[in-house]
Amino acid sequence: MKQFTAIVIGAGSRGSRYTDLMGDQPDKFKVVGVAEPIVDRLNYIKNKHGVDEAHCFDTWEKILDIPKFADIAIISTMDQMHLEPSLKALELGYDLLLEKPAAITPEDCGMIYKKAQECGRKVMVCHVLRFSPYFMKLKWILDSGLLGDVFSIEHLEAVGHVHQSHSFVRGNWGNTSRASFMLLQKCCHDLDILQWLLGKECKRIQSFGSRNHFRIENAPEGAPERCTDGCPHADKCYYNAVRLYYDAKNNAWFRDACAQKPNPTDEEVWHALETTQYGKCVYKCDNDVVDHQTVNMEFEDGTTVAMTMSAFTRGGRKTHIMGTKGELFCNMDAPADKAFEFFSFDARATRYLDSEIATAGDSITGGHGGGDTGIINALYSYLAGELKPEDVSEIGISCRNHMLAFAAEDSRLSGTVISLDDYMSKYM
Ligand SMILES: NC(=O)c1ccc[n+]([C@@H]2O[C@H](COP(=O)([O-])OP(=O)(O)OC[C@H]3O[C@@H](n4cnc5c(N)ncnc54)[C@H](O)[C@@H]3O)[C@@H](O)[C@H]2O)c1
């Protein structure tokens, strides 16, 4: 079995997750280089994978300033730092595992796609949901023909109110100028999944959305700048940072992110709450991304899809698929045997489909409903030539799906309906 070597550029939450998973499969992968400015994060990778000191760097520029010394470059820096390292790594001859969004403008996505073609390299974009057992089963159901012809879908990306506050108000993705816009950063997964499930191309798109709740005028009276300053509303506020980050000792996701290191101490978390935006009143941050949005899509044969993204939810994804032979209610958060509820027009009765689709699933578990593990497995198969580009979220396919997000955002801001064909011919 061939072992692929990898370097990681940006060893934060995602970069360390992918390299951890590679470390679990030493016959398939070996991590041999890292570029990361935060010393604790760099040392985590260095020690965990035994990376040679000579292959540890504090910036992507430095690791890509020397000749190629591995098969794959994992690009897991923040959204705005995907383009340049991707282009440089492709020129050096690396294949890429590229975090989504591939890039933050349609022009930049097109540039990465074209560079990959020019250099003859493989680029897989991290649309992890495609590789989750839940969506693999859903794809199997649709392809089986059980629903007949599918002509309409309602899809809900329920971000969750606390997740919104952590990532899209206080965190990295709250402000468009620091990261990217909400639909691109959060829902490019959903837009990818919808086109993939239907196996059809979207032709026209239209969107509305705004930021209504997480605004300064909604701060409760007397709320201080920071939750650590003793807020009179602490007991009732859903977003009390002391409770979410300091008291919740098991919430490694939130604690690691706010302290910017793995397994921080209580003192380090408290310090982060006193000094970073993670401790700020959720109504007094510099966020500007929407907290709710709808997207309407028309596909090539007139199929219509209505998608809603909303912060004001418990969290999870739900999809209602309407076919000529029945309708399917899908709930990603339901127990596996209750995830797919089918009303058959023939039987005029409802049944759960789990036993019928047992052959389609797999036993992957973990982050993103198994998607992180699934994408690393798929990456191996893709590089080994066992999977074709159309079987994975390869850059050409992914960019087409990213274009939906760019076009929808254009529509939201301009109040117009956007043609995808125009977008594709302009940027791809
Ligand atoms: N596929 C998914 O489901 C998914 C989920 C979450 C995030 N993401 C995406 O993954 C990417 C990374 O997100 P994250 O949560 O890991 O962020 P993060 O902030 O935890 O990690 C980014 C890392 O890049 C490092 N970095 C900064 N400047 C650098 C430089 N010059 N050279 C090298 N490294 C540098 C930072 O220090 C940081 O450790 C983002 O684009 C994000 O949108 C994808």
The ligand as an SDF file (V2000), in Angstrom:
LIG
                    3D

 44 48  0  0  0  0  0  0  0  0999 V2000
  -14.8790   21.7340    6.0730 N   0  0  0  0  0  0  0  0  0  0  0  0
  -15.5150   22.2240    7.1060 C   0  0  0  0  0  0  0  0  0  0  0  0
  -16.5770   21.7460    7.4800 O   0  0  0  0  0  0  0  0  0  0  0  0
  -14.9440   23.3980    7.8630 C   0  0  0  0  0  0  0  0  0  0  0  0
  -15.3240   23.6300    9.1850 C   0  0  0  0  0  0  0  0  0  0  0  0
  -14.7670   24.7180    9.8430 C   0  0  0  0  0  0  0  0  0  0  0  0
  -13.8740   25.5530    9.1850 C   0  0  0  0  0  0  0  0  0  0  0  0
  -13.5640   25.3180    7.8770 N   0  0  0  0  0  0  0  0  0  0  0  0
  -12.6130   26.1800    7.1410 C   0  0  0  0  0  0  0  0  0  0  0  0
  -11.2980   25.7560    7.4750 O   0  0  0  0  0  0  0  0  0  0  0  0
  -10.4000   26.8670    7.4330 C   0  0  0  0  0  0  0  0  0  0  0  0
   -9.6300   26.9280    8.7600 C   0  0  0  0  0  0  0  0  0  0  0  0
  -10.5590   27.0610    9.8150 O   0  0  0  0  0  0  0  0  0  0  0  0
  -10.1020   26.7660   11.3130 P   0  0  0  0  0  0  0  0  0  0  0  0
  -11.3330   26.7040   12.1320 O   0  0  0  0  0  0  0  0  0  0  0  0
   -9.1540   25.6350   11.3590 O   0  0  0  0  0  0  0  0  0  0  0  0
   -9.3400   28.1400   11.6370 O   0  0  0  0  0  0  0  0  0  0  0  0
   -8.1480   28.3350   12.6580 P   0  0  0  0  0  0  0  0  0  0  0  0
   -8.0430   29.7960   12.9040 O   0  0  0  0  0  0  0  0  0  0  0  0
   -8.3250   27.4190   13.8190 O   0  0  0  0  0  0  0  0  0  0  0  0
   -6.8640   27.8290   11.8440 O   0  0  0  0  0  0  0  0  0  0  0  0
   -6.1990   28.6050   10.8780 C   0  0  0  0  0  0  0  0  0  0  0  0
   -4.7170   28.5480   11.2220 C   0  0  0  0  0  0  0  0  0  0  0  0
   -3.9600   29.2260   10.2230 O   0  0  0  0  0  0  0  0  0  0  0  0
   -2.8300   29.7780   10.8880 C   0  0  0  0  0  0  0  0  0  0  0  0
   -2.1550   30.8080   10.0930 N   0  0  0  0  0  0  0  0  0  0  0  0
   -2.3500   32.1560   10.1230 C   0  0  0  0  0  0  0  0  0  0  0  0
   -1.4710   32.7630    9.3220 N   0  0  0  0  0  0  0  0  0  0  0  0
   -0.7140   31.7910    8.7510 C   0  0  0  0  0  0  0  0  0  0  0  0
    0.3700   31.8020    7.8440 C   0  0  0  0  0  0  0  0  0  0  0  0
    0.8540   32.9500    7.3310 N   0  0  0  0  0  0  0  0  0  0  0  0
    0.9150   30.6330    7.4610 N   0  0  0  0  0  0  0  0  0  0  0  0
    0.4450   29.4610    7.9700 C   0  0  0  0  0  0  0  0  0  0  0  0
   -0.5800   29.3940    8.8560 N   0  0  0  0  0  0  0  0  0  0  0  0
   -1.1510   30.5470    9.2300 C   0  0  0  0  0  0  0  0  0  0  0  0
   -3.4500   30.3300   12.1620 C   0  0  0  0  0  0  0  0  0  0  0  0
   -2.4780   30.6140   13.1450 O   0  0  0  0  0  0  0  0  0  0  0  0
   -4.3960   29.2230   12.5410 C   0  0  0  0  0  0  0  0  0  0  0  0
   -3.8040   28.3000   13.4550 O   0  0  0  0  0  0  0  0  0  0  0  0
  -11.2520   28.0900    7.1660 C   0  0  0  0  0  0  0  0  0  0  0  0
  -11.1840   28.4490    5.8260 O   0  0  0  0  0  0  0  0  0  0  0  0
  -12.6590   27.6280    7.5170 C   0  0  0  0  0  0  0  0  0  0  0  0
  -13.6770   28.3300    6.8370 O   0  0  0  0  0  0  0  0  0  0  0  0
  -14.0690   24.2520    7.2300 C   0  0  0  0  0  0  0  0  0  0  0  0
  1  2  1  0
  2  3  2  0
  2  4  1  0
  4  5  1  0
  4 44  2  0
  5  6  2  0
  6  7  1  0
  7  8  2  0
  8  9  1  0
  8 44  1  0
  9 10  1  0
  9 42  1  0
 10 11  1  0
 11 12  1  0
 11 40  1  0
 12 13  1  0
 13 14  1  0
 14 15  2  0
 14 16  1  0
 14 17  1  0
 17 18  1  0
 18 19  2  0
 18 20  1  0
 18 21  1  0
 21 22  1  0
 22 23  1  0
 23 24  1  0
 23 38  1  0
 24 25  1  0
 25 26  1  0
 25 36  1  0
 26 27  1  0
 26 35  1  0
 27 28  2  0
 28 29  1  0
 29 30  1  0
 29 35  2  0
 30 31  1  0
 30 32  2  0
 32 33  1  0
 33 34  2  0
 34 35  1  0
 36 37  1  0
 36 38  1  0
 38 39  1  0
 40 41  1  0
 40 42  1  0
 42 43  1  0
M  CHG  2   8   1  16  -1
M  END
$$$$
